Amino acid sequence: MGDVLAVAATGGIRTRDDVPPLFRPPAPPRHFVGRDAELRCIRAGVTVLTGAAGVGKTALALQWLRERGSSPQLYVDLAVHRIGRVLRAFGMNVDPADECAVFRSLVMRRQFTLLLDNASSAGQVTPLLPASGTVLVTSREKLDLGHVVEVGPLTDDGRLGPLLDLSYVELPERQARLYRLCAWQPGAFGVPVAAEIAGEPACDVEDALDDLVEKSLLTEVGDDAFGFHDLVRAHARTKR
């Protein structure tokens, strides 16, 4: 009843028939291997994928949506978008106090399979959860919500090497160079160290490092600190 009243209070909300492009799930990585067990663990209801930055939580969620998720699907990056922006993309102008209730009604009415990416806390997610349906949440934190799947670093089952080769050849030159050079830096390193190694401005290097994290070739290990999984480091050191 609360959700119905919230919708009615906005005065004739109109929705589009399709999901706005900004909130459609991106395609999963072209080269995806080694997560069969984790894919099997995702289930109906709420599933939280938790793990370190760059470990592949979002890639895992997107692959599951492509292989096994129902349609239609709605993707919200909570680190980038507020719920009000999502609603406005559907043609809704909602009082901020009603946004979460209207969002839940939208998800229920359209029967979306929902991916909430980059959640920072359970408090951020809980007000957005519909009463039923399938919701995937990714977070660096272990959120006490539904079924939790811990996503660790990939292990080499014989497919990782070829996968890394494919990912490497698709890197732009700046990223590929950083990938090669930083692999020789022992332990974790920050942007200033990477910039000195590469002989490039820190702002350019930081963007390239963030891209390597997004491609799961590098891992954030702290505030402004990066590191390699041992298997990835060994791969990077073979490149010239």
Secondary structure by P-SEA (a helix, b strand, c coil): caaaaaaaaacbbbbbcccccccccccccccccccaaaaaaccccbbbbbbcccccaaaaaaaaaaccccccbbbbccccccaaaaaaaacccccccaaaaaaaaaaaaacccccccccccccccccccccccbbbbbccccccccbbbbbcccccccaaaaaaaaaaaaccaaaaaaaaaaccccccccaaaaaaaacccaaaaaaaaaaaaaacccccccccbbbbcaaaaaaaaacc
